[in-house]
């Protein structure tokens, strides 16, 4: 697990569990602070279990000794969060492919159009899973970087997300990895000798972790990376909207819901979902209804990304900024 920046309550809990489980901590330099308590010139902290793979990565990873020292105007965590939204997206091209699921639903894959790169000896796919309210363009940079490194990137869009059609009255929750399972089987059947790796962003990490835990050794993924995951979704999303980031996140969720109002109107209470400003009530009105959960306790139990974490059988790296404004402690 790789940590950067200042204290973050989710990672404090995870670190405690990691240390109890016999994990090692890679030493880091003392973190200087600016006047607004933002980090300056800090090096990442790494928590890991001692293994041959860990020793290999420690020798090869130069980022562990490279301090994070952005320009003065970019040291504020809010500027770092908002600026990527304002900057123009890179000029990249994707080919969209629609895959029919077993229940007649449709999932969209956006294949990155290859650029000149260092080709690997074996075909290695990089499945990128954006957050629930994000799109392919939001992860275009990592696709472009992956292509340059010799991967073949593709973006997995949640069912009903990413401006995709909705042919069934079902929006995919991040605790339901069944669609991702079918997509990975599709890739393996099409490219039997190919290797699959995956990267999740935000709530996309929750889906990836649900998949890796539920399918364990049969996940058909060689390794994964989770960037900005939430380790306690029940604590984070059982509250009312609080702050600007929550407000815009809820607005984007409602926008997706409105795009599929005709398909979902007979199955959920749209007016209640649109009017609420509580994450708990929104999830109860939409996802809990669509999946037929008896109560919210059952919903959160099924959508806890760490419910089967002990069954994950592939290397996974977690990367968090400790001053993440969306998941940070209020």
HUBEL-V228843 format. One record per run of one state. SS is the DSSP state (A for helix, B for strand, O for the rest). FROM is the first residue (numbers start at 1). TO is the last residue. Records with the same first field share a line. If there is no record, write none. Layout:
SS->FROM-TO / FROM-TO
This chain:
O->1-1 / 5-8 / 21-23 / 27-31 / 34-38 / 41-41 / 43-44 / 49-51 / 61-61 / 66-67 / 69-71 / 75-76 / 87-93 / 101-105 / 113-123 / 130-135 / 149-151 / 157-177 / 191-194 / 202-202 / 219-222 / 228-232 / 237-239 / 241-243 / 260-260 / 265-269 / 276-277 / 292-295 / 303-308 / 312-314 / 322-330
B->2-4 / 24-26 / 32-33 / 39-40 / 42-42 / 45-48 / 68-68 / 94-100 / 106-112 / 124-129 / 152-156 / 195-201 / 223-227 / 240-240 / 278-278 / 315-321
A->9-20 / 52-60 / 62-65 / 72-74 / 77-86 / 136-148 / 178-190 / 203-218 / 233-236 / 244-259 / 261-264 / 270-275 / 279-291 / 296-302 / 309-311
